[in-house]
Amino acid sequence: MLSSTRILLLNTSHPGNIGAAARAMKTMGLGELGLVKPGQFPAAEATARASGADDLLARAQVFDSLDEALRGCHLVIGASARARSIPCPLLDPRACAAMIAGQGGSKAAVLFGNEQSGLSNAEMDRCHYLVRIPANPEYSSLNLASAVQIIAYELRMASEALPGEGAGAQPQAVPVDSEEMERFYRHLEQVLVEVDFLDPDNPRQLMRRLRRLYNRAGPDANEMNILRGILSAAQQKCARR
């Protein structure tokens, strides 16, 4: 479970936070750190704050886009401290770790946004769930590395609580990965425009709400084939008319 969880830091402005996050991860046994457009990396301050987690920093992958960073991930959870206009299923850190533990080893990613602004709406649209760390409502400012430490601790505890593989255990269907979901959303939007259900000049928040719906569902490969088949059939019917 720990080896199949990717921690992603997005647009991190302070290199010291990258090093401190790497230290937090290593103490809990997490080893996959991804950086999306970091402000400064590599950096001496990141190495200094890592305090012995230099190997994790050396292995850290730097990505040019979130699409690239989420490649191969089947479950995406974003850390957010702010309420949003379109609700997204919300977890606390313990429930977040339990959700990842229940994925049966399929790839999961936990996203942490920029220190000042957090995750953007577009970034949260890529998430199946959001995780919020309970804090003092009068002073809820939590350092990025501290937030990573809390999530990493809960992941560690959930990992240690996992039972051994039972002889009668039934394999669970694995949701399709992020790339396949993005292909589906492009196809869905195209069909909605073709059937005049979505006005591309005035889309409002339709696609964002549909993303929330299908992200909650987490379709597996067979279910995705059905959904894409329905969309293709609708396109063929429109073409004949």
Buried (B, 14 or more C-beta within 10 A) or exposed (E): BBEBBBBBBBBBBBBBBBBBBBBBBBBBBBBBBBBBBBBBBBBEBBBEBBEEBBEBBEEBEBBEEBEEBBBEBBBBBBBBBEEEEEEBBBBEBBBBBBBBBEBBBBBBBBBBBBBEEBBEEEBBBBBBBBBBBEEEEEEEEBEBBBBBBBBBBBBBBBBEEEEEEEEEEEEEEBBBBBBBBBEBBEBBBBBBEBEEEBEEEEEEEBBBEBBBEBBEEBBBEEBBEEBBEEBEEBBEEEEEE
